[in-house]
Amino acid sequence: MTISMLLRTFFEIILFVAVIWCIFHEDRLAAFEKRILCNIKRRRLKVVRPTPAHKQPVSF
């Protein structure tokens, strides 16, 4: 058995176990996905700070 076949078999077993686990713990998986998406969205947001009063442009 070569290393590539061994790695492929290992990852197939891991994938099968993950699918079975997700069937029984779907609520945990959904919460994890939501947390990941919220973190990604939070990184995209930028904080807009108002300019200080002494640096605001003067309007006439």
N, CA, C, O and CB atoms as a CASP TS submission, in Angstrom:
PFRMAT TS
TARGET T0000
AUTHOR 0000-0000-0000
METHOD Language model
MODEL 1
PARENT N/A
ATOM      1  N   MET     1       0.854  -1.174   0.000  1.00  0.00           N
ATOM      2  CA  MET     1       0.000   0.000   0.000  1.00  0.00           C
ATOM      3  C   MET     1       0.902   1.239   0.000  1.00  0.00           C
ATOM      4  O   MET     1       1.786   1.376   0.845  1.00  0.00           O
ATOM      5  CB  MET     1      -0.973  -0.003   1.233  1.00  0.00           C
ATOM      6  N   THR     2       0.668   2.117  -0.940  1.00  0.00           N
ATOM      7  CA  THR     2       1.492   3.311  -1.035  1.00  0.00           C
ATOM      8  C   THR     2       1.001   4.383  -0.077  1.00  0.00           C
ATOM      9  O   THR     2      -0.089   4.289   0.486  1.00  0.00           O
ATOM     10  CB  THR     2       1.500   3.843  -2.464  1.00  0.00           C
ATOM     11  N   ILE     3       1.822   5.392   0.094  1.00  0.00           N
ATOM     12  CA  ILE     3       1.479   6.491   1.004  1.00  0.00           C
ATOM     13  C   ILE     3       0.238   7.225   0.512  1.00  0.00           C
ATOM     14  O   ILE     3      -0.619   7.590   1.316  1.00  0.00           O
ATOM     15  CB  ILE     3       2.660   7.475   1.138  1.00  0.00           C
ATOM     16  N   SER     4       0.129   7.446  -0.790  1.00  0.00           N
ATOM     17  CA  SER     4      -1.030   8.168  -1.316  1.00  0.00           C
ATOM     18  C   SER     4      -2.329   7.394  -1.076  1.00  0.00           C
ATOM     19  O   SER     4      -3.356   7.991  -0.752  1.00  0.00           O
ATOM     20  CB  SER     4      -0.850   8.438  -2.815  1.00  0.00           C
ATOM     21  N   MET     5      -2.288   6.079  -1.231  1.00  0.00           N
ATOM     22  CA  MET     5      -3.485   5.273  -0.957  1.00  0.00           C
ATOM     23  C   MET     5      -3.820   5.298   0.526  1.00  0.00           C
ATOM     24  O   MET     5      -4.991   5.344   0.904  1.00  0.00           O
ATOM     25  CB  MET     5      -3.283   3.821  -1.429  1.00  0.00           C
ATOM     26  N   LEU     6      -2.796   5.266   1.359  1.00  0.00           N
ATOM     27  CA  LEU     6      -3.003   5.304   2.804  1.00  0.00           C
ATOM     28  C   LEU     6      -3.628   6.631   3.219  1.00  0.00           C
ATOM     29  O   LEU     6      -4.562   6.648   4.020  1.00  0.00           O
ATOM     30  CB  LEU     6      -1.675   5.084   3.547  1.00  0.00           C
ATOM     31  N   LEU     7      -3.126   7.742   2.683  1.00  0.00           N
ATOM     32  CA  LEU     7      -3.694   9.050   3.001  1.00  0.00           C
ATOM     33  C   LEU     7      -5.124   9.179   2.486  1.00  0.00           C
ATOM     34  O   LEU     7      -5.991   9.725   3.168  1.00  0.00           O
ATOM     35  CB  LEU     7      -2.827  10.159   2.412  1.00  0.00           C
ATOM     36  N   ARG     8      -5.360   8.677   1.285  1.00  0.00           N
ATOM     37  CA  ARG     8      -6.715   8.736   0.728  1.00  0.00           C
ATOM     38  C   ARG     8      -7.696   7.952   1.593  1.00  0.00           C
ATOM     39  O   ARG     8      -8.799   8.427   1.864  1.00  0.00           O
ATOM     40  CB  ARG     8      -6.729   8.191  -0.710  1.00  0.00           C
ATOM     41  N   THR     9      -7.307   6.766   2.025  1.00  0.00           N
ATOM     42  CA  THR     9      -8.162   5.946   2.883  1.00  0.00           C
ATOM     43  C   THR     9      -8.409   6.642   4.220  1.00  0.00           C
ATOM     44  O   THR     9      -9.526   6.630   4.737  1.00  0.00           O
ATOM     45  CB  THR     9      -7.529   4.562   3.113  1.00  0.00           C
ATOM     46  N   PHE    10      -7.364   7.243   4.771  1.00  0.00           N
ATOM     47  CA  PHE    10      -7.494   7.955   6.041  1.00  0.00           C
ATOM     48  C   PHE    10      -8.492   9.102   5.927  1.00  0.00           C
ATOM     49  O   PHE    10      -9.361   9.259   6.785  1.00  0.00           O
ATOM     50  CB  PHE    10      -6.132   8.485   6.497  1.00  0.00           C
ATOM     51  N   PHE    11      -8.370   9.913   4.860  1.00  0.00           N
ATOM     52  CA  PHE    11      -9.280  11.038   4.688  1.00  0.00           C
ATOM     53  C   PHE    11     -10.704  10.591   4.374  1.00  0.00           C
ATOM     54  O   PHE    11     -11.657  11.272   4.753  1.00  0.00           O
ATOM     55  CB  PHE    11      -8.775  11.943   3.587  1.00  0.00           C
ATOM     56  N   GLU    12     -10.865   9.477   3.699  1.00  0.00           N
ATOM     57  CA  GLU    12     -12.208   8.952   3.451  1.00  0.00           C
ATOM     58  C   GLU    12     -12.877   8.517   4.748  1.00  0.00           C
ATOM     59  O   GLU    12     -14.071   8.742   4.946  1.00  0.00           O
ATOM     60  CB  GLU    12     -12.149   7.778   2.472  1.00  0.00           C
ATOM     61  N   ILE    13     -12.111   7.900   5.621  1.00  0.00           N
ATOM     62  CA  ILE    13     -12.654   7.483   6.923  1.00  0.00           C
ATOM     63  C   ILE    13     -13.024   8.702   7.749  1.00  0.00           C
ATOM     64  O   ILE    13     -14.084   8.731   8.375  1.00  0.00           O
ATOM     65  CB  ILE    13     -11.637   6.607   7.692  1.00  0.00           C
ATOM     66  N   ILE    14     -12.152   9.717   7.755  1.00  0.00           N
ATOM     67  CA  ILE    14     -12.432  10.954   8.498  1.00  0.00           C
ATOM     68  C   ILE    14     -13.691  11.632   7.949  1.00  0.00           C
ATOM     69  O   ILE    14     -14.522  12.110   8.721  1.00  0.00           O
ATOM     70  CB  ILE    14     -11.221  11.924   8.420  1.00  0.00           C
ATOM     71  N   LEU    15     -13.833  11.676   6.633  1.00  0.00           N
ATOM     72  CA  LEU    15     -15.007  12.277   6.016  1.00  0.00           C
ATOM     73  C   LEU    15     -16.276  11.520   6.390  1.00  0.00           C
ATOM     74  O   LEU    15     -17.300  12.135   6.692  1.00  0.00           O
ATOM     75  CB  LEU    15     -14.846  12.316   4.502  1.00  0.00           C
ATOM     76  N   PHE    16     -16.216  10.202   6.373  1.00  0.00           N
ATOM     77  CA  PHE    16     -17.374   9.391   6.735  1.00  0.00           C
ATOM     78  C   PHE    16     -17.772   9.642   8.190  1.00  0.00           C
ATOM     79  O   PHE    16     -18.956   9.794   8.490  1.00  0.00           O
ATOM     80  CB  PHE    16     -17.076   7.897   6.512  1.00  0.00           C
ATOM     81  N   VAL    17     -16.807   9.685   9.078  1.00  0.00           N
ATOM     82  CA  VAL    17     -17.092   9.938  10.498  1.00  0.00           C
ATOM     83  C   VAL    17     -17.686  11.334  10.673  1.00  0.00           C
ATOM     84  O   VAL    17     -18.607  11.516  11.469  1.00  0.00           O
ATOM     85  CB  VAL    17     -15.803   9.790  11.355  1.00  0.00           C
ATOM     86  N   ALA    18     -17.166  12.325   9.935  1.00  0.00           N
ATOM     87  CA  ALA    18     -17.692  13.685  10.038  1.00  0.00           C
ATOM     88  C   ALA    18     -19.141  13.756   9.558  1.00  0.00           C
ATOM     89  O   ALA    18     -19.961  14.441  10.168  1.00  0.00           O
ATOM     90  CB  ALA    18     -16.823  14.654   9.231  1.00  0.00           C
ATOM     91  N   VAL    19     -19.457  13.063   8.485  1.00  0.00           N
ATOM     92  CA  VAL    19     -20.835  13.068   7.977  1.00  0.00           C
ATOM     93  C   VAL    19     -21.784  12.426   8.985  1.00  0.00           C
ATOM     94  O   VAL    19     -22.866  12.954   9.240  1.00  0.00           O
ATOM     95  CB  VAL    19     -20.918  12.328   6.625  1.00  0.00           C
ATOM     96  N   ILE    20     -21.390  11.301   9.552  1.00  0.00           N
ATOM     97  CA  ILE    20     -22.234  10.635  10.557  1.00  0.00           C
ATOM     98  C   ILE    20     -22.425  11.531  11.776  1.00  0.00           C
ATOM     99  O   ILE    20     -23.529  11.631  12.310  1.00  0.00           O
ATOM    100  CB  ILE    20     -21.613   9.285  10.984  1.00  0.00           C
ATOM    101  N   TRP    21     -21.331  12.192  12.222  1.00  0.00           N
ATOM    102  CA  TRP    21     -21.428  13.081  13.381  1.00  0.00           C
ATOM    103  C   TRP    21     -22.380  14.237  13.082  1.00  0.00           C
ATOM    104  O   TRP    21     -23.178  14.625  13.935  1.00  0.00           O
ATOM    105  CB  TRP    21     -20.034  13.621  13.773  1.00  0.00           C
ATOM    106  N   CYS    22     -22.294  14.792  11.854  1.00  0.00           N
ATOM    107  CA  CYS    22     -23.142  15.924  11.482  1.00  0.00           C
ATOM    108  C   CYS    22     -24.614  15.543  11.400  1.00  0.00           C
ATOM    109  O   CYS    22     -25.483  16.383  11.633  1.00  0.00           O
ATOM    110  CB  CYS    22     -22.692  16.495  10.157  1.00  0.00           C
ATOM    111  N   ILE    23     -24.895  14.318  11.081  1.00  0.00           N
ATOM    112  CA  ILE    23     -26.294  13.876  11.037  1.00  0.00           C
ATOM    113  C   ILE    23     -26.917  13.941  12.429  1.00  0.00           C
ATOM    114  O   ILE    23     -28.068  14.351  12.578  1.00  0.00           O
ATOM    115  CB  ILE    23     -26.395  12.440  10.472  1.00  0.00           C
ATOM    116  N   PHE    24     -26.163  13.540  13.442  1.00  0.00           N
ATOM    117  CA  PHE    24     -26.691  13.502  14.798  1.00  0.00           C
ATOM    118  C   PHE    24     -26.533  14.829  15.543  1.00  0.00           C
ATOM    119  O   PHE    24     -27.212  15.047  16.546  1.00  0.00           O
ATOM    120  CB  PHE    24     -26.011  12.408  15.570  1.00  0.00           C
ATOM    121  N   HIS    25     -25.662  15.709  15.082  1.00  0.00           N
ATOM    122  CA  HIS    25     -25.420  16.981  15.764  1.00  0.00           C
ATOM    123  C   HIS    25     -25.579  18.149  14.796  1.00  0.00           C
ATOM    124  O   HIS    25     -24.707  19.012  14.698  1.00  0.00           O
ATOM    125  CB  HIS    25     -24.015  16.999  16.393  1.00  0.00           C
ATOM    126  N   GLU    26     -26.689  18.164  14.094  1.00  0.00           N
ATOM    127  CA  GLU    26     -26.907  19.190  13.083  1.00  0.00           C
ATOM    128  C   GLU    26     -27.012  20.581  13.703  1.00  0.00           C
ATOM    129  O   GLU    26     -26.564  21.557  13.102  1.00  0.00           O
ATOM    130  CB  GLU    26     -28.166  18.881  12.287  1.00  0.00           C
ATOM    131  N   ASP    27     -27.590  20.683  14.884  1.00  0.00           N
ATOM    132  CA  ASP    27     -27.724  21.981  15.528  1.00  0.00           C
ATOM    133  C   ASP    27     -26.366  22.581  15.883  1.00  0.00           C
ATOM    134  O   ASP    27     -26.162  23.787  15.746  1.00  0.00           O
ATOM    135  CB  ASP    27     -28.578  21.856  16.777  1.00  0.00           C
ATOM    136  N   ARG    28     -25.445  21.746  16.337  1.00  0.00           N
ATOM    137  CA  ARG    28     -24.096  22.232  16.636  1.00  0.00           C
ATOM    138  C   ARG    28     -23.386  22.699  15.366  1.00  0.00           C
ATOM    139  O   ARG    28     -22.689  23.713  15.371  1.00  0.00           O
ATOM    140  CB  ARG    28     -23.272  21.132  17.327  1.00  0.00           C
ATOM    141  N   LEU    29     -23.568  21.957  14.290  1.00  0.00           N
ATOM    142  CA  LEU    29     -22.948  22.324  13.020  1.00  0.00           C
ATOM    143  C   LEU    29     -23.505  23.656  12.514  1.00  0.00           C
ATOM    144  O   LEU    29     -22.751  24.497  12.025  1.00  0.00           O
ATOM    145  CB  LEU    29     -23.172  21.216  11.971  1.00  0.00           C
ATOM    146  N   ALA    30     -24.805  23.848  12.629  1.00  0.00           N
ATOM    147  CA  ALA    30     -25.427  25.100  12.195  1.00  0.00           C
ATOM    148  C   ALA    30     -24.928  26.273  13.028  1.00  0.00           C
ATOM    149  O   ALA    30     -24.679  27.351  12.487  1.00  0.00           O
ATOM    150  CB  ALA    30     -26.953  25.001  12.288  1.00  0.00           C
ATOM    151  N   ALA    31     -24.779  26.081  14.327  1.00  0.00           N
ATOM    152  CA  ALA    31     -24.267  27.147  15.188  1.00  0.00           C
ATOM    153  C   ALA    31     -22.815  27.475  14.840  1.00  0.00           C
ATOM    154  O   ALA    31     -22.423  28.642  14.858  1.00  0.00           O
ATOM    155  CB  ALA    31     -24.381  26.742  16.668  1.00  0.00           C
ATOM    156  N   PHE    32     -22.029  26.466  14.530  1.00  0.00           N
ATOM    157  CA  PHE    32     -20.630  26.674  14.150  1.00  0.00           C
ATOM    158  C   PHE    32     -20.538  27.455  12.840  1.00  0.00           C
ATOM    159  O   PHE    32     -19.739  28.383  12.717  1.00  0.00           O
ATOM    160  CB  PHE    32     -19.898  25.323  14.018  1.00  0.00           C
ATOM    161  N   GLU    33     -21.372  27.068  11.854  1.00  0.00           N
ATOM    162  CA  GLU    33     -21.376  27.767  10.571  1.00  0.00           C
ATOM    163  C   GLU    33     -21.784  29.223  10.750  1.00  0.00           C
ATOM    164  O   GLU    33     -21.197  30.113  10.134  1.00  0.00           O
ATOM    165  CB  GLU    33     -22.319  27.071   9.583  1.00  0.00           C
ATOM    166  N   LYS    34     -22.780  29.471  11.583  1.00  0.00           N
ATOM    167  CA  LYS    34     -23.239  30.837  11.822  1.00  0.00           C
ATOM    168  C   LYS    34     -22.142  31.668  12.473  1.00  0.00           C
ATOM    169  O   LYS    34     -21.948  32.832  12.124  1.00  0.00           O
ATOM    170  CB  LYS    34     -24.495  30.836  12.701  1.00  0.00           C
ATOM    171  N   ARG    35     -21.428  31.070  13.417  1.00  0.00           N
ATOM    172  CA  ARG    35     -20.341  31.773  14.093  1.00  0.00           C
ATOM    173  C   ARG    35     -19.220  32.125  13.110  1.00  0.00           C
ATOM    174  O   ARG    35     -18.662  33.220  13.169  1.00  0.00           O
ATOM    175  CB  ARG    35     -19.788  30.917  15.245  1.00  0.00           C
ATOM    176  N   ILE    36     -18.893  31.197  12.211  1.00  0.00           N
ATOM    177  CA  ILE    36     -17.856  31.448  11.211  1.00  0.00           C
ATOM    178  C   ILE    36     -18.286  32.576  10.272  1.00  0.00           C
ATOM    179  O   ILE    36     -17.496  33.477   9.989  1.00  0.00           O
ATOM    180  CB  ILE    36     -17.555  30.163  10.405  1.00  0.00           C
ATOM    181  N   LEU    37     -19.532  32.537   9.788  1.00  0.00           N
ATOM    182  CA  LEU    37     -20.013  33.579   8.886  1.00  0.00           C
ATOM    183  C   LEU    37     -20.055  34.945   9.569  1.00  0.00           C
ATOM    184  O   LEU    37     -19.741  35.956   8.940  1.00  0.00           O
ATOM    185  CB  LEU    37     -21.396  33.219   8.361  1.00  0.00           C
ATOM    186  N   CYS    38     -20.437  34.991  10.840  1.00  0.00           N
ATOM    187  CA  CYS    38     -20.457  36.258  11.570  1.00  0.00           C
ATOM    188  C   CYS    38     -19.050  36.815  11.713  1.00  0.00           C
ATOM    189  O   CYS    38     -18.855  38.025  11.595  1.00  0.00           O
ATOM    190  CB  CYS    38     -21.097  36.077  12.953  1.00  0.00           C
ATOM    191  N   ASN    39     -18.077  35.967  11.960  1.00  0.00           N
ATOM    192  CA  ASN    39     -16.694  36.432  12.079  1.00  0.00           C
ATOM    193  C   ASN    39     -16.182  36.981  10.752  1.00  0.00           C
ATOM    194  O   ASN    39     -15.467  37.983  10.733  1.00  0.00           O
ATOM    195  CB  ASN    39     -15.787  35.295  12.560  1.00  0.00           C
ATOM    196  N   ILE    40     -16.534  36.344   9.656  1.00  0.00           N
ATOM    197  CA  ILE    40     -16.113  36.818   8.338  1.00  0.00           C
ATOM    198  C   ILE    40     -16.753  38.166   8.035  1.00  0.00           C
ATOM    199  O   ILE    40     -16.079  39.076   7.552  1.00  0.00           O
ATOM    200  CB  ILE    40     -16.479  35.792   7.246  1.00  0.00           C
ATOM    201  N   LYS    41     -18.046  38.303   8.312  1.00  0.00           N
ATOM    202  CA  LYS    41     -18.728  39.569   8.069  1.00  0.00           C
ATOM    203  C   LYS    41     -18.163  40.675   8.952  1.00  0.00           C
ATOM    204  O   LYS    41     -18.033  41.816   8.507  1.00  0.00           O
ATOM    205  CB  LYS    41     -20.229  39.419   8.310  1.00  0.00           C
ATOM    206  N   ARG    42     -17.829  40.353  10.190  1.00  0.00           N
ATOM    207  CA  ARG    42     -17.291  41.345  11.115  1.00  0.00           C
ATOM    208  C   ARG    42     -15.944  41.865  10.624  1.00  0.00           C
ATOM    209  O   ARG    42     -15.646  43.046  10.802  1.00  0.00           O
ATOM    210  CB  ARG    42     -17.150  40.748  12.521  1.00  0.00           C
ATOM    211  N   ARG    43     -15.139  41.029  10.023  1.00  0.00           N
ATOM    212  CA  ARG    43     -13.844  41.462   9.504  1.00  0.00           C
ATOM    213  C   ARG    43     -13.992  42.432   8.341  1.00  0.00           C
ATOM    214  O   ARG    43     -13.148  43.307   8.149  1.00  0.00           O
ATOM    215  CB  ARG    43     -13.028  40.260   9.069  1.00  0.00           C
ATOM    216  N   ARG    44     -15.058  42.282   7.566  1.00  0.00           N
ATOM    217  CA  ARG    44     -15.275  43.152   6.410  1.00  0.00           C
ATOM    218  C   ARG    44     -15.756  44.539   6.815  1.00  0.00           C
ATOM    219  O   ARG    44     -15.556  45.502   6.076  1.00  0.00           O
ATOM    220  CB  ARG    44     -16.278  42.520   5.465  1.00  0.00           C
ATOM    221  N   LEU    45     -16.388  44.650   7.984  1.00  0.00           N
ATOM    222  CA  LEU    45     -16.906  45.946   8.422  1.00  0.00           C
ATOM    223  C   LEU    45     -15.747  46.844   8.837  1.00  0.00           C
ATOM    224  O   LEU    45     -14.751  46.383   9.394  1.00  0.00           O
ATOM    225  CB  LEU    45     -17.912  45.775   9.592  1.00  0.00           C
ATOM    226  N   LYS    46     -15.896  48.117   8.559  1.00  0.00           N
ATOM    227  CA  LYS    46     -14.881  49.081   8.948  1.00  0.00           C
ATOM    228  C   LYS    46     -15.509  50.098   9.881  1.00  0.00           C
ATOM    229  O   LYS    46     -16.655  50.505   9.689  1.00  0.00           O
ATOM    230  CB  LYS    46     -14.259  49.772   7.712  1.00  0.00           C
ATOM    231  N   VAL    47     -14.771  50.498  10.871  1.00  0.00           N
ATOM    232  CA  VAL    47     -15.253  51.484  11.827  1.00  0.00           C
ATOM    233  C   VAL    47     -15.018  52.864  11.243  1.00  0.00           C
ATOM    234  O   VAL    47     -13.901  53.214  10.860  1.00  0.00           O
ATOM    235  CB  VAL    47     -14.552  51.332  13.209  1.00  0.00           C
ATOM    236  N   VAL    48     -16.078  53.631  11.182  1.00  0.00           N
ATOM    237  CA  VAL    48     -15.974  54.992  10.676  1.00  0.00           C
ATOM    238  C   VAL    48     -16.019  55.914  11.881  1.00  0.00           C
ATOM    239  O   VAL    48     -17.014  55.970  12.604  1.00  0.00           O
ATOM    240  CB  VAL    48     -17.119  55.327   9.644  1.00  0.00           C
ATOM    241  N   ARG    49     -14.948  56.621  12.080  1.00  0.00           N
ATOM    242  CA  ARG    49     -14.870  57.520  13.231  1.00  0.00           C
ATOM    243  C   ARG    49     -15.148  58.949  12.764  1.00  0.00           C
ATOM    244  O   ARG    49     -14.658  59.371  11.716  1.00  0.00           O
ATOM    245  CB  ARG    49     -13.473  57.422  13.926  1.00  0.00           C
ATOM    246  N   PRO    50     -15.930  59.687  13.541  1.00  0.00           N
ATOM    247  CA  PRO    50     -16.168  61.081  13.168  1.00  0.00           C
ATOM    248  C   PRO    50     -14.897  61.904  13.350  1.00  0.00           C
ATOM    249  O   PRO    50     -14.054  61.599  14.194  1.00  0.00           O
ATOM    250  CB  PRO    50     -17.318  61.678  14.005  1.00  0.00           C
ATOM    251  N   THR    51     -14.780  62.939  12.551  1.00  0.00           N
ATOM    252  CA  THR    51     -13.606  63.799  12.682  1.00  0.00           C
ATOM    253  C   THR    51     -13.739  64.637  13.943  1.00  0.00           C
ATOM    254  O   THR    51     -14.851  65.025  14.300  1.00  0.00           O
ATOM    255  CB  THR    51     -13.436  64.706  11.434  1.00  0.00           C
ATOM    256  N   PRO    52     -12.661  64.923  14.614  1.00  0.00           N
ATOM    257  CA  PRO    52     -12.727  65.751  15.826  1.00  0.00           C
ATOM    258  C   PRO    52     -13.244  67.150  15.503  1.00  0.00           C
ATOM    259  O   PRO    52     -13.167  67.602  14.361  1.00  0.00           O
ATOM    260  CB  PRO    52     -11.342  65.842  16.493  1.00  0.00           C
ATOM    261  N   ALA    53     -13.774  67.831  16.527  1.00  0.00           N
ATOM    262  CA  ALA    53     -14.412  69.133  16.336  1.00  0.00           C
ATOM    263  C   ALA    53     -13.428  70.166  15.802  1.00  0.00           C
ATOM    264  O   ALA    53     -13.821  71.030  15.017  1.00  0.00           O
ATOM    265  CB  ALA    53     -15.016  69.623  17.647  1.00  0.00           C
ATOM    266  N   HIS    54     -12.178  70.104  16.198  1.00  0.00           N
ATOM    267  CA  HIS    54     -11.230  71.114  15.756  1.00  0.00           C
ATOM    268  C   HIS    54     -10.713  70.853  14.339  1.00  0.00           C
ATOM    269  O   HIS    54     -10.021  71.704  13.780  1.00  0.00           O
ATOM    270  CB  HIS    54     -10.069  71.179  16.720  1.00  0.00           C
ATOM    271  N   LYS    55     -11.022  69.725  13.758  1.00  0.00           N
ATOM    272  CA  LYS    55     -10.590  69.421  12.397  1.00  0.00           C
ATOM    273  C   LYS    55     -11.742  69.433  11.401  1.00  0.00           C
ATOM    274  O   LYS    55     -11.529  69.176  10.216  1.00  0.00           O
ATOM    275  CB  LYS    55      -9.906  68.078  12.364  1.00  0.00           C
ATOM    276  N   GLN    56     -12.959  69.726  11.856  1.00  0.00           N
ATOM    277  CA  GLN    56     -14.076  69.741  10.938  1.00  0.00           C
ATOM    278  C   GLN    56     -14.008  70.953  10.035  1.00  0.00           C
ATOM    279  O   GLN    56     -13.615  72.036  10.467  1.00  0.00           O
ATOM    280  CB  GLN    56     -15.388  69.719  11.694  1.00  0.00           C
ATOM    281  N   PRO    57     -14.395  70.772   8.763  1.00  0.00           N
ATOM    282  CA  PRO    57     -14.366  71.919   7.859  1.00  0.00           C
ATOM    283  C   PRO    57     -15.377  72.977   8.283  1.00  0.00           C
ATOM    284  O   PRO    57     -16.458  72.662   8.780  1.00  0.00           O
ATOM    285  CB  PRO    57     -14.644  71.473   6.424  1.00  0.00           C
ATOM    286  N   VAL    58     -15.014  74.200   8.082  1.00  0.00           N
ATOM    287  CA  VAL    58     -15.877  75.310   8.452  1.00  0.00           C
ATOM    288  C   VAL    58     -16.809  75.608   7.290  1.00  0.00           C
ATOM    289  O   VAL    58     -16.363  75.811   6.161  1.00  0.00           O
ATOM    290  CB  VAL    58     -15.047  76.564   8.836  1.00  0.00           C
ATOM    291  N   SER    59     -18.101  75.633   7.573  1.00  0.00           N
ATOM    292  CA  SER    59     -19.082  75.959   6.525  1.00  0.00           C
ATOM    293  C   SER    59     -19.664  77.331   6.797  1.00  0.00           C
ATOM    294  O   SER    59     -19.934  77.687   7.944  1.00  0.00           O
ATOM    295  CB  SER    59     -20.215  74.891   6.456  1.00  0.00           C
ATOM    296  N   PHE    60     -19.855  78.095   5.742  1.00  0.00           N
ATOM    297  CA  PHE    60     -20.389  79.457   5.908  1.00  0.00           C
ATOM    298  C   PHE    60     -21.820  79.530   5.568  1.00  0.00           C
ATOM    299  O   PHE    60     -22.421  80.601   5.653  1.00  0.00           O
ATOM    300  CB  PHE    60     -19.641  80.436   5.073  1.00  0.00           C
TER
END
